[in-house]
Structures are given as structure tokens and as C-alpha cells.
Amino acid sequence: MNCLQASEWLPSFLVPSFTLSYPTTPPAHPDSFHDSLYYATGILDACVIVSCIAVMAVLRDITRIYLTEPFAKWKLTRDWARSQKFNGPPKGSVVSSPVPNGIASHSNGEHAPLTMSKRDARKIHRSMVRFGEQGWSFIYYTASFTFGVYVHRNLPTRVLHPSDLWLNYPHVPLAGTVKFYYLTQIAFYLHQVLILNTEARRKDHVQMMAHHIITIMLMVASYAVNLTRIGCVVMVLMDCSDVFMPLAKMLRYINLYTICDLTFVVFLISWFITRHVLAVIIIKSTIVDSVHLVPEMWAPERGNYFSPLVHKILSVLLGSLEVIQVIWFGMICRVAYRVVTGQGASDVRSDEDG
């Protein structure tokens, strides 16, 4: 354990939850992160994952309650107020209700108070909540993608040369940066599974749940069998397009439709390149190259777990993940058709409640 690295005030039983466990001697000739501390892997790493889930839950609520939802409410109510001045109050306005958006009414009789219909209030509230949900995803994926690119650039791996992923296996011990990146990513997808079961169901709930479960299985399995370099590459590829989808949704929820459509085009291009070109290259390398570059043997004492069974499991999981993404890509192409025909981007995957 890593008690020596923990602060003196931290109780010993909390050390695994707030610091990386299993510090070990760095390799004699590391091929990456030369100045980093190095760690082995073990069951106590789950403590950091649990702590990260708790931190993410708190950060998500903080950003939603104090940042994204207030901004969306301000933007939408301002747009609503401006539309009333130009178009006049719509039929069905609830005159006696208080103004929900904080717009002060005049009590001296000079101007009629601006009131909001229940329908408009519900619409604004729904968009505000959705904006807040997507705001957290955008913030996390942006930070995660940036961190992932940093990790990838410091590893001796290249996406277009996937054979690099298998050289010098097993990839142990792990640099502290790589270990922290991996554990936080596992924590995020576990947190997403919890969120999916607490929010209103979307049309693609089953596909989304299957995607997250397969992703978690892949990350945990690759971490356990010391195949973290392929895991790092796959996570960076997935996070790239995930930055643009929540951003496009956020722009649509606050009625910035033109910028939303442009962002969606960037998302579509990035999705196709990263998930159906580069990811397929990685999957092909997993199925074909790995068996030639890594000896299939079970030698836990050396950190080698690349048996024929492990190879088949990883190949099936990666293939299953790609199948789900092909299904999603078909849905995304429907949205692209709407953009081209002038109907605007509307996420057919998950915007509507199921």
C-alpha cells in the first residue's frame, strides 16, 4: 500500500480511497513517463474508483445547479421575454400566475405584466434540465479527451500503427498518470450507469446501457490483464466525438440552431473517423496482430494473462461495441438528413423520453 505517500492527517483506512495504491519500483528503462511514479494493480484500486464516483456526483450537481441550469434559464427566459414584446402574449397565458423567470411586472398600471403560460414554463424547464445534464457531459468529455491526448502522446503508441500497442507486453508497472486516467474513466462510466437509471428514460436506453456495460467490461478486463495501452487509445477515440454531441444538444436547447447544426456536422465527421475508421483499425489489430506479436500464455507471476480465452473475450467485446456504434451511426445519419433538408439537428438517439 501507499501509506507513506498519504498525508499524515489521513486515517490509514482512507488511504486507498484517496491515493493510488501499490507503489512499486520504476522499470529500469521506461519507454514513457520517465519521471513518473510507478504502480502495480490490485483490488484496492476499486477504492479510488468509488471515491471518483462520489466526486463526480458532487461535481455534476454543482455544475448543473450553479452553472449550466442558471445560464440556460437566463438565456431561455430572456428569449421568451423578447418574443413577447415582438409577438404579444400567446393565447392561454396565465395572467394571475407569478412570473417564473424573475421579470418584474409594473404595478403602477403603465404596462401590462409579462406572464408565462404553463406550457411555455414547462418547455423552458425541460430545456433547462436537459441543458444542465448535457453540460456536465460536455465538461467531463472535454477534460477527459484533453487528458487522454496527453497520456497518448506520452506513450509509445500510434493509432495508425496499432502494432505498437502489443510491443513489450505485459505493460507493467503503470505510470501514475496512466493509472489515474484509467481509474477515472472506469469511474465515469459506472457513474453514467447510475445516472441512466435515475433520469427519465430515453429512446435508446437499452443501447446506451449495453454500450456502457460493454465499455466497463472492456476497461476492467484490459486493466486486469495489463493491456492498458490499447485501452488508452480506445478511450481517446471514443471521447473525441463525445465532446461535440453534448455541445450540439446544449446549443439546440438554448435555441442556437445554426451553431447547433454546424457543431453536429463536426460531430458527425469526428464520429465516423474515430469510431468507424480508426477504431476498426484497432479492432482488426486486436483480432489479427495481437496473436502474432504477443505470445498466448498464462503466466500471472510475470503479469502475462494473454491466453486464447482472453484474446477471444477482448475481440468479442470490441466487436460488440462497434456493432452498437454502427446502429447509432445509422440514427445519426437520419439527423444529418434533417440538417441537409433544412429541418435542423434533432438527436433521434436520446433526446426524447422513452
Disulfide bonds with the S-S distance in Angstrom:
none
